[in-house]
């Protein structure tokens, strides 16, 4: 790369420092020219996504540190949310207020992904991750101190929940997008599978751990324990070594005055990259249906038709998590080997939707009188749904990491998750209306049918399937080659050293 950068001609209209001056002045200008060459080299690496990713043992070591920190942080976040919920209920006894508190935290998380995704592209990812963990540790420490002191102020709790949500919204996309900086193109798919399995496990085990700890220890002690775990995550993040090619600007040249423009650049990129935009629309439909199934439809179904049998809800929802873990660890790799990524993604959509439809049909066939039969049948179907979801997310996440240039990679990841998140409340409202008017069975049938329709659209979309069929090694930087206009918004800021 250094040799290649030195042989590269200057851009049209650009004259290096001292180019028109002879003699000693040219020699004095060489340090500036070397800095310009270095800037061009970093920019080229950032745009192509081929910065030294560290596929050696160091890259694997840093990936292990990154995902261990992410897993522990996710577990701590789940426990923290449940501990705060118990705290609010203990002090107020108002379940509606609890919903507001949790909703504010989710809103801060989702909105920060859309508004602040550019931070991971402009600043060193390792530092951003570290500062996010430290901020979460400080907030959780303050909440712990207040809980032990018996001091409860609603606005303080709300502010803490908002700060925790912003920290989570900044951190989680970076934990995904940084994978490409640490691993070679051939290893990214396996790394994404590992991350998916670990995040699925944390979603499944986090509430269980929190429930086990809160009973004997109380919510104050659990808040303190989560603070300690987050500090450990910060220590792991401090040991990370992420290649500097991820940054699009030199140190000291960044400012935050153009944050709105930078945030807009992420959405503009995802809108102009045709397969990513189509995929974003499909995932919005999926999350529109997926979130309310487990947050509303299934709990209401169990409470209304199997009162007193809370084990039915626990088993059914746990089956979906087990399916996600199995799908990430085994099924995605097997399906990609047999069918190819191009056919695995539509098949994943189909499995996800079919599981919901099947659950509705099983309930219609068994009825309230056969809780065990409903539990067995729906658990098997929802396990397939969980595996199908991972067949979609792992493969599309791999394509996004490989094909997106690093100058916009984190913004692309964050924008995609933002678009998915904003439709969840709408899905809850719509499914609630369907459930109230026609019953939970019809809600499952309608939501599952919408996801199955996504499978048909994904299979017929040539722009999407063409990129899904490209091998990993050829995907590297493919979006920049195919859609260069999508990433031009950051060009002036990246090239201002040459102006």
Secondary structure as UniProt FT lines:
FT   HELIX           2..7
FT   TURN            12..13
FT   TURN            17..20
FT   HELIX           24..48
FT   HELIX           57..92
FT   HELIX           95..116
FT   TURN            117..118
FT   HELIX           119..122
FT   HELIX           125..149
FT   HELIX           154..177
FT   HELIX           179..182
FT   HELIX           185..217
FT   HELIX           219..238
FT   HELIX           244..246
FT   TURN            251..252
FT   TURN            257..258
FT   HELIX           259..272
FT   HELIX           274..292
FT   HELIX           293..297
FT   HELIX           298..305
FT   TURN            307..308
FT   HELIX           310..326
FT   HELIX           327..331
FT   HELIX           332..339
FT   HELIX           341..366
FT   TURN            368..369
FT   HELIX           371..403
FT   TURN            406..408
FT   HELIX           409..422
FT   HELIX           424..438
FT   HELIX           440..460
FT   HELIX           462..468
FT   HELIX           472..475
FT   TURN            476..477
FT   HELIX           478..482
FT   HELIX           484..490
FT   HELIX           491..494
FT   HELIX           496..498
//
